[in-house]
Amino acid sequence: MTPYEIRLDLLKMAREMLEIDYHSRKEKVVEEWHMQVNRAMEKNLPIPAYPELPAFPNENEIINKAKLLNSFVSNG
């Protein structure tokens, strides 16, 4: 495996890890909102506004995560 292939694999791994984390955080926020909606409906209260979702991982976050993974692999 060439150094370029290793870097590409690290980028892919970093992206996947960050996307999994994003989807987990998003699901948690949405589930909490659904619980609040159900409680509001049971008590005849106004339905809360839809929450702001976490930001999707951007290119810089992916690169930084890949660098972190690379430093772990390189420094063992």
C-alpha positions in Angstrom: 0.0 0.0 0.0 1.4 3.4 -1.0 1.4 6.4 1.4 -1.3 8.0 -0.9 -3.5 4.9 -0.5 -3.0 5.0 3.3 -4.0 8.7 3.4 -7.0 8.0 1.3 -8.1 5.2 3.6 -7.6 7.4 6.6 -9.7 10.1 5.1 -12.5 7.6 4.3 -12.3 6.2 7.8 -12.4 9.7 9.4 -15.4 10.7 7.2 -17.2 7.5 8.2 -16.5 8.0 11.9 -17.7 11.6 11.8 -20.8 10.7 9.8 -21.7 8.0 12.3 -21.3 10.4 15.1 -23.4 13.0 13.3 -26.2 10.6 12.7 -26.2 9.5 16.3 -26.3 13.1 17.6 -29.0 14.0 15.1 -31.1 11.0 16.1 -30.8 11.9 19.8 -32.0 15.5 19.2 -34.9 14.4 17.0 -36.0 11.7 19.5 -35.9 14.2 22.4 -38.0 16.6 20.3 -40.6 13.8 19.6 -40.8 13.1 23.3 -41.4 16.8 24.0 -44.1 16.9 21.3 -45.8 13.9 22.8 -45.7 15.5 26.3 -47.0 18.8 24.9 -49.9 17.1 23.2 -50.8 15.1 26.3 -51.0 18.4 28.3 -52.6 20.5 25.6 -49.6 22.7 25.4 -48.1 24.3 22.3 -45.9 22.0 20.3 -42.2 23.0 20.6 -40.3 24.2 17.6 -38.3 21.8 15.6 -34.8 21.8 17.1 -31.6 23.0 15.4 -29.7 19.9 14.2 -26.0 19.4 14.7 -23.8 20.5 11.8 -22.8 17.8 9.3 -19.1 17.2 9.3 -17.2 19.5 7.0 -14.0 19.0 5.0 -11.8 20.5 7.7 -13.2 18.3 10.4 -12.6 15.3 8.3 -9.0 16.2 7.5 -8.4 17.0 11.2 -9.8 13.6 12.2 -7.7 11.9 9.6 -4.6 13.7 10.9 -5.5 12.5 14.4 -5.9 8.9 13.2 -2.6 9.2 11.2 -0.7 10.4 14.3 -2.0 7.5 16.3 -1.0 5.0 13.6 2.4 6.7 13.0 3.3 7.1 16.7 1.8 3.7 17.7 
